[in-house]
Amino acid sequence: MLPVILIAGLLVGVNSQSYQEFSRHSNGNASYQISFVGDCPTGKRDTGFALAPGKFVLFKQRGHDGSVGKTCLDMAGK
């Protein structure tokens, strides 16, 4: 039963508006670093898009050179 719930949750999450927006701003790199950053709303930043449904970010997407920039700083348009 648990696998069914996890798969259903994944499918719903991937089809959410926030995930679709994240995908549009993604660099396409499938490499991530665990990087817990609290008090971070979902939204566009100058450095990319933060997908934070629980108001925190757990994984930070790496650049193509392997670097990891800052997370949840510089709200775009502000």
Stockholm file with secondary structure:
# STOCKHOLM 1.0

chainA/1-78         MLPVILIAGLLVGVNSQSYQEFSRHSNGNASYQISFVGDCPTGKRDTGFALAPGKFVLFKQRGHDGSVGKTCLDMAGK
#=GR chainA/1-78 SS CHHHHHHHHHHHHHTSHHHHHHHHHCCSCCCEEEEEECSCCSEEETTEEECCTTSSEEEEECCTTSCCCCSSCSBTTC
#=GC SS_cons        CHHHHHHHHHHHHHTSHHHHHHHHHCCSCCCEEEEEECSCCSEEETTEEECCTTSSEEEEECCTTSCCCCSSCSBTTC
//
